């Protein structure tokens, strides 16, 4: 028998908790994506001109990308 059911509590978590966890996961995932995007843009700017040329972008394009807000894809 489920110990929660014995204590007079529902045996399964309520739906609002699941919804709150889903929102938290969504926000956490979004924040992680923003941190990753910010880090990648900084790494792009740190590349030398030869590496940027290999990627097919100019130094000006790297500066433009680095200057974009982290929340913009």
C-alpha positions as CSV (number, residue, x, y, z in Angstrom):
1,X,0.0,0.0,0.0
2,X,1.2,3.5,-0.8
3,X,2.4,5.3,2.4
4,X,0.9,8.6,1.1
5,X,-2.6,7.0,0.8
6,X,-2.3,5.7,4.4
7,X,-1.5,9.2,5.7
8,X,-4.7,10.5,4.2
9,X,-3.0,12.2,1.2
10,X,-3.8,11.4,-2.4
11,X,-1.7,8.5,-3.8
12,X,-0.8,10.6,-6.9
13,X,0.5,14.1,-7.0
14,X,-2.1,16.7,-8.0
15,X,-2.2,18.1,-11.5
16,X,-1.2,21.7,-10.4
17,X,2.1,20.3,-9.2
18,X,2.6,18.7,-12.6
19,X,1.8,21.9,-14.3
20,X,4.1,23.9,-12.1
21,X,6.9,21.4,-12.7
22,X,6.3,21.6,-16.5
23,X,6.5,25.4,-16.3
24,X,9.7,25.3,-14.3
25,X,11.2,22.8,-16.7
26,X,10.3,25.0,-19.6
27,X,11.8,28.1,-18.0
28,X,14.9,26.2,-17.0
29,X,15.3,24.8,-20.6
30,X,14.9,28.3,-22.0
31,X,17.4,29.8,-19.6
32,X,19.9,27.1,-20.5
33,X,19.4,27.8,-24.2
34,X,20.0,31.5,-23.6
35,X,23.2,30.8,-21.7
36,X,24.4,28.5,-24.5
37,X,23.5,31.1,-27.2
38,X,25.4,33.8,-25.2
39,X,28.4,31.5,-24.8
40,X,28.5,30.5,-28.5
41,X,28.3,34.1,-29.6
42,X,31.2,35.0,-27.3
43,X,33.2,32.1,-28.7
44,X,32.4,33.2,-32.2
45,X,33.8,36.7,-31.5
46,X,36.9,35.1,-30.0
47,X,37.8,33.2,-33.2
48,X,40.6,34.5,-35.4
49,X,40.0,35.9,-38.9
50,X,41.1,32.6,-40.5
51,X,38.6,30.6,-38.5
52,X,35.8,33.1,-39.3
53,X,36.8,32.8,-43.0
54,X,36.5,29.0,-42.8
55,X,33.0,29.5,-41.4
56,X,32.2,31.9,-44.2
57,X,31.5,35.0,-42.1
58,X,33.3,38.3,-41.7
59,X,34.6,39.9,-38.5
60,X,31.8,42.5,-38.9
61,X,29.2,39.7,-39.0
62,X,30.7,38.1,-35.9
63,X,30.4,41.5,-34.1
64,X,26.9,41.9,-35.2
65,X,26.0,38.4,-34.0
66,X,27.7,39.0,-30.7
67,X,25.7,42.2,-30.2
68,X,22.3,40.5,-30.6
69,X,20.3,40.0,-27.5
70,X,20.7,36.6,-26.0
71,X,17.0,35.9,-26.2
72,X,16.9,36.3,-30.0
73,X,17.6,33.3,-32.1
